[in-house]
Amino acid sequence: MKAFTAPDSPWRVPYDGRFKVARSPTRPPAGGLDKPARQARLAELVEELAVLQHILYAHDHRSLLLVFQAMDAAGKDSTIRAVLSGVDPAGCQVTSFKQPSTTELEHDFLWRTTLALPERGRIGVFNRSYYEEVLAVRVHPEFLDAQRLPQPRPPLKRLWAERYQSIRDHELHLARNGTVILKFWLHISKEEQRQRFLARLDEPAKNWKFNSGDVAEREHWNAYMHAYQDALNATSRPWAPWYAIPADSKSYMRQTVAEIVVQTLKGLDLRYPELDATEKRRFTAMRRSLSRKT
């Protein structure tokens, strides 16, 4: 089995802990494709991905897990929809993780996402994930009270470090067993988020998307950026890389995510299963049988 090599990209978070949110752009680089050209390129990538997904399904030795994290209004849902619009639904599953249920809180923080991992041959998408446990829960440590952790609970600094370690171990275990992991942080600016919230208020067709709680979370913006920076530095590894994708332009974001996914699948050198000599002889006999008119 060919080893997974994370596609090179200016947006790939380094593995040495040097990532800085303040230096990470939220807008596309200058001089690139314009919006119509990005949309045309995305359409090409969607077609490529449809073919590659079919081969992944037939190959049946690997799975692909796409993890999406972002601040509200960054475009997770629309990006997932746009990038995977050509994929056969039989070979793909999307799971959104919201506030944990009572049953989920009775288990460790990796339990509920483990249940939703993609089988071999399939693409799995996590719309939010176990990373909420070192992002939202870090910003709001009072959420830990509902988790009934063993007492005495370790100091918060040590608790986050232990969770990072658990995540790294978990992802390495998955990678060793054939799951290819790509993690995308859709990096939106605070101003762009404000504009998108206003659009949700001003456009009746978008009113349903508006949640007053999302606006309240803007008060914790700096705390979230600090949490993202630490989480990405602690868990971006060659077997499970993070990509900090500029998200102020939806067309650029979608095209870039699609490029990385397609490059990854191409790099795995997946192939349709080959028939052995016995199967080929059986096929020859069946062809003769079917060729005879009855």
C-alpha distance (Angstrom), angle and dihedral (degrees) to the residues before:
residue distance angle dihedral
M1 . . .
K2 3.78 . .
A3 3.79 113.1 .
F4 3.80 118.4 -111.8
T5 3.79 114.1 -108.9
A6 3.79 116.0 -170.4
P7 3.82 111.0 -124.1
D8 3.76 113.5 -106.3
S9 3.78 113.5 -112.7
P10 3.80 137.6 155.9
W11 3.80 85.5 -121.8
R12 3.80 97.1 55.4
V13 3.78 109.8 114.9
P14 3.83 109.7 -122.9
Y15 3.78 119.1 -113.5
D16 3.80 95.5 -131.6
G17 3.80 100.9 72.7
R18 3.81 96.2 -105.1
F19 3.81 97.4 121.4
K20 3.81 115.1 126.3
V21 3.79 121.9 -170.1
A22 3.80 90.8 -153.9
R23 3.82 90.2 60.9
S24 3.79 95.2 43.6
P25 3.83 111.8 99.9
T26 3.78 122.6 -129.8
R27 3.83 93.0 -166.3
P28 3.82 128.8 64.9
P29 3.79 118.5 -98.2
A30 3.78 116.1 -94.4
G31 3.77 121.0 -98.9
G32 3.77 98.6 32.6
L33 3.79 131.8 120.5
D34 3.79 119.1 -50.3
K35 3.80 121.3 -121.1
P36 3.85 97.8 -89.7
A37 3.81 90.4 49.0
R38 3.81 91.3 48.8
Q39 3.78 90.3 51.3
A40 3.79 90.9 49.5
R41 3.79 91.2 49.4
L42 3.81 90.5 48.6
A43 3.81 89.5 54.3
E44 3.81 89.5 54.2
L45 3.79 91.4 48.7
V46 3.80 92.1 49.0
E47 3.81 88.9 56.5
E48 3.81 91.7 48.1
L49 3.78 91.4 48.5
A50 3.80 91.6 52.0
V51 3.82 90.2 57.2
L52 3.81 93.8 43.8
Q53 3.79 92.1 48.9
H54 3.80 89.8 54.1
I55 3.81 90.4 53.1
L56 3.82 90.8 46.4
Y57 3.80 88.8 53.5
A58 3.80 93.2 48.6
H59 3.81 93.1 43.8
D60 3.82 89.0 54.4
H61 3.81 97.4 -174.4
R62 3.79 100.2 98.6
S63 3.78 139.5 38.7
L64 3.80 129.7 -155.9
L65 3.80 122.0 -136.2
L66 3.81 118.6 -165.8
V67 3.81 114.8 -167.2
F68 3.81 118.8 -164.2
Q69 3.80 123.4 -167.1
A70 3.78 127.8 168.7
M71 3.75 146.7 136.9
D72 3.81 114.6 -87.2
A73 3.83 116.4 -71.8
A74 3.81 93.3 19.6
G75 3.81 90.6 121.3
K76 3.79 106.8 -105.6
D77 3.80 95.2 146.1
S78 3.80 96.0 45.7
T79 3.81 92.7 45.0
I80 3.80 92.4 51.7
R81 3.80 89.6 47.5
A82 3.82 94.0 47.3
V83 3.80 98.0 44.7
L84 3.81 95.8 44.7
S85 3.79 97.6 37.7
G86 3.81 92.7 112.4
V87 3.79 98.3 43.4
D88 3.80 119.6 111.0
P89 3.83 105.8 -107.5
A90 3.82 88.6 -138.6
G91 3.79 89.0 66.9
C92 3.79 100.1 43.0
Q93 3.79 138.5 61.1
V94 3.81 129.8 -173.3
T95 3.80 121.1 -160.4
S96 3.80 124.2 -172.8
F97 3.79 117.3 -157.7
K98 3.77 117.6 -153.1
Q99 3.80 132.1 159.8
P100 3.83 108.7 -20.2
S101 3.79 117.2 -104.5
T102 3.80 123.8 -127.0
T103 3.79 89.9 -100.6
E104 3.81 92.2 49.8
L105 3.79 91.2 50.5
E106 3.81 88.8 57.9
H107 3.82 88.7 67.3
D108 3.79 136.9 56.7
F109 3.80 116.7 -78.6
L110 3.82 94.3 -101.1
W111 3.81 95.5 52.3
R112 3.79 101.7 86.6
T113 3.79 95.1 47.5
T114 3.80 92.1 45.6
L115 3.81 88.8 60.5
A116 3.81 89.4 58.2
L117 3.81 99.0 49.0
P118 3.82 114.3 131.4
E119 3.79 119.8 -105.2
R120 3.78 120.1 -122.7
G121 3.77 110.2 -72.0
R122 3.80 94.6 27.9
I123 3.78 138.8 97.5
G124 3.79 115.2 -128.2
V125 3.79 123.5 -165.3
F126 3.79 124.9 -161.5
N127 3.80 112.6 -159.5
R128 3.79 93.8 -160.5
S129 3.78 115.1 -15.3
Y130 3.79 146.9 -177.9
Y131 3.80 85.5 -42.1
E132 3.80 87.9 80.7
E133 3.81 84.6 76.1
V134 3.79 90.9 67.0
L135 3.81 96.1 33.0
A136 3.82 115.6 38.3
V137 3.80 92.1 21.3
R138 3.78 90.7 48.8
V139 3.80 91.4 51.8
H140 3.82 89.0 44.8
P141 3.82 105.8 32.8
E142 3.80 89.4 171.7
F143 3.84 85.3 79.7
L144 3.80 86.7 73.2
D145 3.82 90.1 71.4
A146 3.83 90.2 72.9
Q147 3.81 92.6 51.5
R148 3.82 95.7 70.3
L149 3.78 93.5 -142.8
P150 3.81 119.8 -173.1
Q151 3.77 112.5 -80.4
P152 2.91 137.3 -90.2
R153 3.79 87.6 44.1
P154 3.81 113.8 -144.5
P155 3.80 119.3 -111.7
L156 3.79 111.5 -80.2
K157 3.80 95.0 -110.6
R158 3.79 90.3 56.4
L159 3.81 92.7 42.2
W160 3.83 92.2 57.1
A161 3.81 90.6 46.1
E162 3.81 89.8 52.0
R163 3.80 91.4 49.5
Y164 3.80 91.4 50.0
Q165 3.80 87.9 52.7
S166 3.81 91.5 49.1
I167 3.80 90.5 50.6
R168 3.80 92.9 48.8
D169 3.81 91.3 48.9
H170 3.80 91.5 46.3
E171 3.79 94.1 50.4
L172 3.80 92.9 45.0
H173 3.81 89.6 52.1
L174 3.81 90.6 51.1
A175 3.81 91.8 47.8
R176 3.79 92.2 50.5
N177 3.79 88.5 54.3
G178 3.78 97.6 51.2
T179 3.81 105.7 -86.5
V180 3.80 112.6 132.0
I181 3.81 109.1 -151.7
L182 3.80 126.5 -156.3
K183 3.82 119.1 175.7
F184 3.79 123.0 -163.2
W185 3.78 126.2 -165.2
L186 3.79 106.2 -166.9
H187 3.78 99.3 -147.9
I188 3.80 110.7 -151.8
S189 3.81 124.8 175.8
K190 3.77 120.6 -119.1
E191 3.82 90.8 -118.3
E192 3.80 93.4 51.4
Q193 3.78 89.8 49.7
R194 3.82 89.4 52.3
Q195 3.80 90.7 52.6
R196 3.80 92.2 49.7
F197 3.79 91.8 49.1
L198 3.81 88.8 52.3
A199 3.81 89.8 50.6
R200 3.78 89.2 53.9
L201 3.78 89.2 54.4
D202 3.81 96.4 42.8
E203 3.81 100.0 43.9
P204 3.83 114.2 65.6
A205 3.80 91.6 -152.0
K206 3.81 89.0 59.8
N207 3.81 98.5 43.2
W208 3.78 91.7 97.8
K209 3.81 89.8 62.5
F210 3.79 93.4 58.6
N211 3.79 118.0 103.8
S212 3.79 119.8 177.4
G213 3.80 89.0 -149.5
D214 3.80 89.4 64.4
V215 3.79 90.0 59.3
A216 3.80 90.8 49.6
E217 3.81 89.7 55.0
R218 3.82 89.3 60.9
E219 3.80 86.3 76.2
H220 3.81 86.8 68.2
W221 3.81 95.8 47.9
N222 3.80 96.3 121.9
A223 3.79 91.7 47.0
Y224 3.80 90.2 52.4
M225 3.81 92.1 49.2
H226 3.79 89.9 52.1
A227 3.80 90.7 48.4
Y228 3.81 91.9 49.3
Q229 3.78 92.3 48.7
D230 3.80 92.8 52.1
A231 3.81 94.3 43.1
L232 3.80 94.6 49.2
N233 3.79 92.5 46.8
A234 3.79 92.3 47.8
T235 3.82 96.9 47.4
S236 3.81 110.1 28.8
R237 3.78 102.4 110.0
P238 3.83 135.0 156.2
W239 3.81 90.9 -102.4
A240 3.82 93.5 46.8
P241 3.82 110.8 21.5
W242 3.77 126.7 -173.7
Y243 3.79 121.7 -137.4
A244 3.82 117.5 -160.0
I245 3.81 99.7 -152.8
P246 3.83 120.3 -165.5
A247 3.80 103.5 -116.1
D248 3.81 105.7 -177.3
S249 3.82 87.4 93.0
K250 3.79 110.9 52.6
S251 3.80 93.6 -165.8
Y252 3.81 92.0 53.6
M253 3.79 92.3 44.3
R254 3.80 94.1 51.5
Q255 3.79 94.4 45.5
T256 3.82 91.6 48.3
V257 3.79 94.4 49.3
A258 3.80 90.4 48.0
E259 3.82 91.6 49.5
I260 3.81 91.5 53.7
V261 3.80 93.7 47.1
V262 3.81 93.1 48.5
Q263 3.83 92.7 45.7
T264 3.79 89.6 50.7
L265 3.80 94.9 52.5
K266 3.80 91.8 44.6
G267 3.79 89.6 51.7
L268 3.80 92.4 56.6
D269 3.81 91.0 67.5
L270 3.80 91.9 -136.8
R271 3.79 117.5 -173.6
Y272 3.75 138.8 -173.3
P273 3.81 110.7 -100.7
E274 3.81 113.8 -91.0
L275 3.79 121.5 -133.3
D276 3.79 119.3 -121.7
A277 3.82 121.3 -131.0
T278 3.81 93.4 -93.3
E279 3.80 93.0 52.7
K280 3.81 91.3 47.2
R281 3.81 90.5 54.3
R282 3.81 89.9 49.6
F283 3.80 90.3 50.9
T284 3.80 90.8 50.2
A285 3.80 90.7 52.7
M286 3.80 92.2 47.4
R287 3.81 91.1 48.9
R288 3.81 90.2 54.5
S289 3.79 90.5 48.7
L290 3.79 93.3 49.2
S291 3.79 92.1 45.2
R292 3.80 92.1 61.0
K293 3.78 113.9 91.2
T294 3.81 114.1 -128.8
